[in-house]
Amino acid sequence: MLTPFLKPTRTLFALFGAALLMATTLAQQPTTPVRDYSPNDETGDALAKYRLALDAKPPNYEGALAILDAQIAKTAAGSYDLALLYQIKAQTLLQKGDFSSSIDPIERGLALSDSKTPTYFDERVTHDLIYFLAQLYVQEAMQSKNPTVITRDYDQAEKYMARWAKTTKKPTVENQLFYAQLLYSRAVQNPDHTDLDLIKRTMEQVDKGLLLSSRPKEALYMFKFACLQQLNRNAEAVEILELLITIKPDSATFWQQLAALYVSIDQPTRAILAFERAQAKGHLNTPKDKYNLIGLYFNIGQYEKAAELLDTALKTGAIENEIKNWELLALSYQQLERPLKGIEALKDAAKAFPKSGQIELMIAQAYHALEKPDEAFPHAQAAVAKGDLTKPSQAYIFLAYVAYELKKYDVAMEAAKKAAEYPEGAKDGQNMVRAIEDILKDREAKKNKM
C-alpha cells in the first residue's frame, strides 16, 4: 500500500513556537472588534524575570517555566493575563522540545480566549492555534501504541481540524495533505476494519488539494491511490498509478503496484506491458518478476513466448533453477504440441536435479503418452530408484503398468507390491498384483499342458 504519512517535525514545532509569543502579543493590538487587552504590572514584572532566564546561555528553561507557573498560580481566573501566560508557557515548552506538554497550556489559553467577547486572541492567531493543536494531537497519536489513547488523540485532532476548516478561506496544499493524513490514519487505525466513510472523506480533502495547484504534489496522488485501493476502485487506482509513474518513472514500487493492479482487474495484456516497460527502465528484473511475466504469457495462451523467455532465463540463470520452472517449460512445449521438446526440457531438468525421481517420472509419463513404453520404462525405473517423489505409490503403480505392458511381469509384480505398501496405493497395487498373478498362472498352466 502506497501511503504517505506526513509527520510534524521538531523544526516545524520549534518555528511555530518561536512565532507563538509574537502572535499572542499582537493579539493585544486593536483590531476589529476592538481589543484593548494588556497584561497588568505584576504579570509584566514576572515576564521580565522570565525573559532573563530564557536569555541565559544556555537558556534556563526550567527556571523560566518555574517563573511562569508561579505567576499562573496567582493570576485571576478568566483574565487576559492568564491566557497570555498559558500561551507563553506553551511557547517555552515548544522551544524546549517538550511538545506533548505544550498541548495543555495552548488549550487552556485558547479556551479562555474563546470565552470572551471580543476574544483575547484575534481570528488569525486563534486559527493558527487550532491548526497547530491538530498537528500536535496527530503526532501524539502516531507515537502511541495504546489503541484507546490513539483513538482519543485522533478524535481531538479531527475536532480541531473540523473547526479550522470552517474558518479557513485559503487552504494550502500542505493543509489538505495534513487533513488527508489525519482522516486516512483514523480510517485504517483498526487493521481488521477500515472505515470506508472516513476513506471517502479523505478523498474529498485530497481532491480539494489537487485543485490548488497546476502541478499537484506526488503525495496527494499517493493518498488518492491509497484511498481508491481501500474502496476497491482498482480501475481508477490504475489511472492514478499511471500518472504517478509519469512523475516518478524510476520508482520500482510504482511499477510493481502497476503490474499487480492490472492483474487484479483482469487485464493481463496490460500487466505484461507494464512489466516490459518497467524492465526497459531497469526495474522488475528479479527472478520472481521474470517468473511472473512468464506466467502471464502462459496464462493468456502465449506459450511460444513463455517457452522462449523461460528457456533463456533458465540457461542464463536469470530465473531460479527450480523444478517447477522446468516443469512449466515442459508444459509450455506440450501446449505447443511439441512433446519431444518438452521431454528434452525435462531431461535438462534431470541433469540439473540428478537426485529427483519426480522428474524421471515426468519423463516416463511423457514418453508413455507418445505410446513409447520402451523409452518410458527406464525412466520409470529411475524414478522409484531415486525417490524424492511427490506420491511414491503412483510412481510404483506407473512402473508396474509399463512393465506389465512390456510383459516384464517380475518387475511389474515387485512394483505393484511396493505400491500396495502405501495406504493410498493399496487398492490399485493389490489389483495389479492379482492381475499379474492371473497372467502368471495362465502362463504356468500353458507350460504344464505342453
Sequence and secondary structure as in RCSB ss.txt:
>XXXX:A:sequence
MLTPFLKPTRTLFALFGAALLMATTLAQQPTTPVRDYSPNDETGDALAKYRLALDAKPPNYEGALAILDAQIAKT
AAGSYDLALLYQIKAQTLLQKGDFSSSIDPIERGLALSDSKTPTYFDERVTHDLIYFLAQLYVQEAMQSKNPTVI
TRDYDQAEKYMARWAKTTKKPTVENQLFYAQLLYSRAVQNPDHTDLDLIKRTMEQVDKGLLLSSRPKEALYMFKF
ACLQQLNRNAEAVEILELLITIKPDSATFWQQLAALYVSIDQPTRAILAFERAQAKGHLNTPKDKYNLIGLYFNI
GQYEKAAELLDTALKTGAIENEIKNWELLALSYQQLERPLKGIEALKDAAKAFPKSGQIELMIAQAYHALEKPDE
AFPHAQAAVAKGDLTKPSQAYIFLAYVAYELKKYDVAMEAAKKAAEYPEGAKDGQNMVRAIEDILKDREAKKNKM
>XXXX:A:secstr
         HHHHHHHHHHHHHHHHHTTS  SS       HHHHHHHHHHHHHHTSSS  HHHHHHHHHHHHHTS
 TT HHHHHHHHHHHHHHHHHT HHHHHHHHHHHHHHHHTSSS SS HHHHHHHHHHHHHHHHHHHHH   HHHH
HHHHHHHHHHHHHHHHH SS  HHHHHHHHHHHHHHHTSSTT   HHHHHHHHHHHHHHHTT SS  HHHHHHHH
HHHHHTT HHHHHHHHHHHHHH TT HHHHHHHHHHHHHTT HHHHHHHHHHHHHTT S SHHHHHHHHHHHHHT
T HHHHHHHHHHHHHHTSS   HHHHHHHHHHHHHTT HHHHHHHHHHHHHHSTT HHHHHHHHHHHHHTT HHH
HHHHHHHHHHH   SSHHHHHHHHHHHHHHTT HHHHHHHHHHHHTSGGGHHHHHHHHHHHHHHHHHHHHHHHH 
